[in-house]
Amino acid sequence: MTTGLPWHERVLKLNEYILDGITPSGHPAGYQTTRVVKQKFLYQMTTKERSDWTAGCAARKAAEDTIFIRQDQALLDGNHRTAILILYESIADIGWCLRANPFDIYIIISNRRERLWNLVVQDLEDVIINNTVRRDQTFQQRQKRAEMIKNIPVINVAIQAMYDTLSDRSQTLVERREKFRQWKRQDQKMAGWCHELYPDTLRF
């Protein structure tokens, strides 16, 4: 997807895809800062740099650039999802496949625990290194992954509904704990994501 474009143009194209071309406020997708134009992204790295993947060089670069988009908030909207999509796409460009679930990446870069950003970069780098294999991906596979990333808000809505229910003080703590256990049995991953996004509230 959009392979070959200068990276700041590619980021914008993927952002337009994520937002269907328009922000929730009705404005066309676009940049609100220009620092992104000066960045050099992973797929622009030299052959020598790419060959150092196992040493973590490319993984570090990918993590840093993903966090850059998220932290800088360079785009009018959709910064999280655009950062995640450019991460997956750039890794695919150099013949690798990131197998981590996009929502796990979303949780890391959301940084709800407000940790130092260099620690968030390290966490993301570790996930990339531990979940990446050398494998070419078809356009259909990349498109399917892009759709998963585009639909992250759907998961967020479901998790928010779960959180609202578990925060309902009209129920006893015992009742809320039992409801959380039921959800965990039904969908352990969703329950885990809920706990990760609201760590200070869901102390069960």
Secondary structure as the mmCIF struct_conf table of DSSP 4:
data_model
#
loop_
_struct_conf.conf_type_id
_struct_conf.id
_struct_conf.beg_label_comp_id
_struct_conf.beg_label_asym_id
_struct_conf.beg_label_seq_id
_struct_conf.end_label_comp_id
_struct_conf.end_label_asym_id
_struct_conf.end_label_seq_id
TURN_TY1_P TURN_TY1_P1 THR A 3 GLY A 4
BEND BEND1 LEU A 5 LEU A 5
HELX_RH_AL_P HELX_RH_AL_P1 TRP A 7 LEU A 19
TURN_TY1_P TURN_TY1_P2 ASP A 20 GLY A 21
STRN STRN1 ILE A 22 ILE A 22
TURN_TY1_P TURN_TY1_P3 PRO A 24 SER A 25
BEND BEND2 GLY A 26 GLY A 26
HELX_LH_PP_P HELX_LH_PP_P1 HIS A 27 HIS A 27
STRN STRN2 PRO A 28 PRO A 28
BEND BEND3 ALA A 29 ALA A 29
STRN STRN3 TYR A 31 TYR A 31
BEND BEND4 GLN A 32 GLN A 32
BEND BEND5 THR A 34 THR A 34
HELX_RH_3T_P HELX_RH_3T_P1 ARG A 35 LYS A 38
HELX_RH_3T_P HELX_RH_3T_P2 LEU A 42 GLN A 44
BEND BEND6 MET A 45 MET A 45
HELX_RH_AL_P HELX_RH_AL_P2 THR A 47 SER A 51
TURN_TY1_P TURN_TY1_P4 ASP A 52 ASP A 52
HELX_RH_3T_P HELX_RH_3T_P3 TRP A 53 ALA A 55
TURN_TY1_P TURN_TY1_P5 GLY A 56 GLY A 56
HELX_RH_AL_P HELX_RH_AL_P3 CYS A 57 ASP A 72
TURN_TY1_P TURN_TY1_P6 GLN A 73 GLN A 73
STRN STRN4 LEU A 75 LEU A 75
BEND BEND7 LEU A 76 ASP A 77
HELX_RH_AL_P HELX_RH_AL_P4 ASN A 79 ASP A 93
TURN_TY1_P TURN_TY1_P7 ILE A 94 GLY A 95
STRN STRN5 TRP A 96 LEU A 98
BEND BEND8 ALA A 100 ALA A 100
HELX_RH_AL_P HELX_RH_AL_P5 PRO A 102 SER A 110
TURN_TY1_P TURN_TY1_P8 ASN A 111 ARG A 113
HELX_RH_AL_P HELX_RH_AL_P6 TRP A 117 ASN A 130
TURN_TY1_P TURN_TY1_P9 ASN A 131 ASN A 131
STRN STRN6 THR A 132 ARG A 134
HELX_RH_AL_P HELX_RH_AL_P7 PHE A 139 LYS A 150
TURN_TY1_P TURN_TY1_P10 ASN A 151 ASN A 151
HELX_RH_AL_P HELX_RH_AL_P8 ILE A 152 LEU A 166
TURN_TY1_P TURN_TY1_P11 SER A 167 SER A 167
TURN_TY1_P TURN_TY1_P12 ARG A 169 SER A 170
BEND BEND9 GLN A 171 GLN A 171
HELX_RH_AL_P HELX_RH_AL_P9 LEU A 173 GLN A 186
HELX_RH_AL_P HELX_RH_AL_P10 GLN A 188 LEU A 197
BEND BEND10 TYR A 198 TYR A 198
TURN_TY1_P TURN_TY1_P13 PRO A 199 THR A 201
#
